[in-house]
Amino acid sequence: MAFGDGYNDLELMVRATYSFAVRNAVQELKDAANFITRSNEEDAVMKTIIQMLSLQDDNNLSGKLR
């Protein structure tokens, strides 16, 4: 999982399985990322990681209930 906002993050976006550009990133980075998330002024990294962990917990729980 990778997050970025600038040109220096471009290679990271291409190599990561799950790549997130923040909303206020440069356009080239948004184009390379798998997902666009909140801006970095909205705690994008923290909130996205919490959401991803929540989804993982939900998937694990439903798998255990079957």
C-alpha positions as CSV (number, residue, x, y, z in Angstrom):
1,M,0.0,0.0,0.0
2,A,1.5,3.3,-1.1
3,F,0.4,6.9,-0.8
4,G,1.7,9.9,-2.7
5,D,1.1,13.5,-3.8
6,G,4.1,14.5,-5.9
7,Y,6.4,13.6,-8.8
8,N,8.8,11.9,-6.5
9,D,6.1,9.3,-5.7
10,L,5.4,8.3,-9.3
11,E,7.6,5.1,-9.3
12,L,6.0,4.1,-6.0
13,M,2.5,4.4,-7.5
14,V,3.5,2.2,-10.5
15,R,5.1,-0.6,-8.3
16,A,2.6,-0.8,-5.4
17,T,-0.3,-3.2,-5.5
18,Y,-2.6,-0.7,-3.9
19,S,-1.6,2.9,-4.7
20,F,-3.4,5.9,-3.5
21,A,-3.0,9.5,-4.7
22,V,-4.3,12.2,-2.4
23,R,-6.9,14.5,-3.9
24,N,-4.5,17.4,-4.1
25,A,-1.7,15.4,-5.9
26,V,-0.3,16.3,-9.2
27,Q,-2.4,15.0,-12.1
28,E,0.3,12.6,-13.4
29,L,0.3,10.9,-10.0
30,K,-3.5,10.6,-9.9
31,D,-3.4,9.0,-13.4
32,A,-0.8,6.4,-12.2
33,A,-2.5,5.5,-8.9
34,N,-5.2,2.8,-8.5
35,F,-7.3,5.1,-6.2
36,I,-7.7,8.7,-5.3
37,T,-8.4,9.5,-1.7
38,R,-8.9,12.6,0.5
39,S,-6.5,15.4,0.4
40,N,-3.5,15.3,2.7
41,E,-5.1,18.2,4.7
42,E,-7.9,15.8,5.6
43,D,-5.7,13.1,7.1
44,A,-6.0,11.0,3.9
45,V,-3.4,8.4,4.8
46,M,-4.7,7.7,8.3
47,K,-8.3,7.6,7.3
48,T,-7.7,5.4,4.2
49,I,-5.6,2.9,6.3
50,I,-8.4,2.7,8.9
51,Q,-11.0,2.1,6.1
52,M,-8.9,-0.6,4.6
53,L,-8.4,-2.4,7.9
54,S,-12.1,-2.1,8.6
55,L,-12.9,-3.8,5.2
56,Q,-10.4,-6.5,6.0
57,D,-12.0,-7.1,9.4
58,D,-15.4,-7.3,7.8
59,N,-14.3,-9.8,5.2
60,N,-12.6,-12.0,7.8
61,L,-15.7,-11.9,10.0
62,S,-18.0,-12.9,7.2
63,G,-15.7,-15.7,6.2
64,K,-15.8,-17.0,9.8
65,L,-19.6,-16.9,9.9
66,R,-20.1,-19.2,6.9
